[in-house]
Amino acid sequence: MAVLVSGVPVLTALDVSTTQKFWIEVLGFTEEFLTEDFGSVSRDGVELFICSVEDQVVPDNTQAWLRVRDIDALHAEWSARVSSDYADASHPAMTAIREVPWGREFGLRDPAGNLVHFSELSETAETTRTVR
């Protein structure tokens, strides 16, 4: 029987190289590969693809969700390097951690304009997910 083993969120960018550099140098990801119009980064076994697009409207409307453990530590690590002024869309920024129905999360906007949500499941959500 076939089994799905993972998924890879795809972010978009007008400049793949610059966007990939942010994920590596600022957020601590590792480069997997980079071509002129497509790249990949990873951290802790989680991979992200970055794909070239020609219209800024695409990254401005691209979102992804990544599950994390110890969201407080990750937020603290990146807070030293990424602005918390999320209202100013001219630069990368991240939100505060907030409570959501499935647990806690914060959002991070990268230089291309992609919004990536980092979420930690609540104990109830984690238990329900494990039981299924």
N, C-alpha and C positions, 0 to 999 in steps of 0.2 A: 504494500500500500504506500502510495506517495505521501510525503510529509513536507509541509512548508517549514523552512528552518530560519528564515529571517526576511526582513524587508530593508530597503535602503531609501531613505527620504532623498528627494532631489530638490536642491536649491537652485535658483537661477541667478544670473548675473550678466551685466553688460561686459564686465571685465573679470573673467574667471580667475586669472592669476592674482589680482589684488584681493579678491574675496577669499581665495584659498589661503593667501598669506595671513590674513586676519585670523582665520580659524586656527592656523598653525602657531603664529607668533604671539597672538594675544590670548587665545583660549586653550593652548596646549595640545592641540590635535597633531597628528603625524600625517605627513604627505604619503598617500598611497601611489598616486600617479597624477600627472598633469600634462594635458595637450593644450593646443591653442584654444579649443572650445569646450573642453570637458576635463574635470578633475575629480579627485576623491581624497577625502581626509578621514581619519579614524581616531578614536580615543576609547580606551577600555572595551574594545571589541565592537564598538558601534561605528558604522561607516556612514558618511554623507557623500552624495555626489553633488557636484556643482556644474551646471550646464549653461552654456552661453545662449543668450537671447538677444534680440535686437531692439526690444522695446522695454523701457523702464517700467511700464505698467505691469509686466509679468512679475519681476521680483517684488514690486510693491504689493502684490497680491498673493505671494507664495508664503505658505505656512507649513510647519512641520511640528510634530510632537515627539519628544524623546523622554523615555522614562529614566529616572535617576534614583540612586540611593544616596542619602545624606545631602539633601537639597540645600540645607543651611551651609554646609562646608563648600559646596560648589558655588553658591551665590557669593559667599564671603571671598573665595578665591578670585572670582571675576570682578567683584566690586572694586578691587584695587586697580583694575585695568580698563574697566568699561564704565562710561558715564551712566548716571542714574536719571539724567534729564531726558526721559523718553518722549516728552512733548516736542523736543527739537529734532525733527526728522532728518536733519542734515548730516548726522553722524551716527555711528553705532551707539546703542544704548540698551539698558535693560531695566525691567520693572522691579518693584519690590516683590517679595514672595507673598502670595495671597492664597486664601482658602478657596477651594473649588469643590464641587460635589464629589469628585473622585479622589481628593487629597489636597495637595499643595503644589503650586507651580509659580514660575516666573517666566516672563518672555524676554527674549533677546533679539534685537534688530541688528543684523550685520551690515557692513558697509554697502552691500548691494541693495538692501531694503527688505530682505527676507526676514520673516518673523518666525523664530524657533521657540517653542514652548518647552521648558524643562519641567517635568512633573514627577512628583513622588506620590505613589498611591497611598491612601490611608490604610490602616491596618484592616479595616472592614473590607475595603475594595481589594486588597491583596489576598485576604482569606477567601473571598468570594471567587476571585480569579483562579486561585490555586485549586479550589474544590471542583471547578468545572472540568 
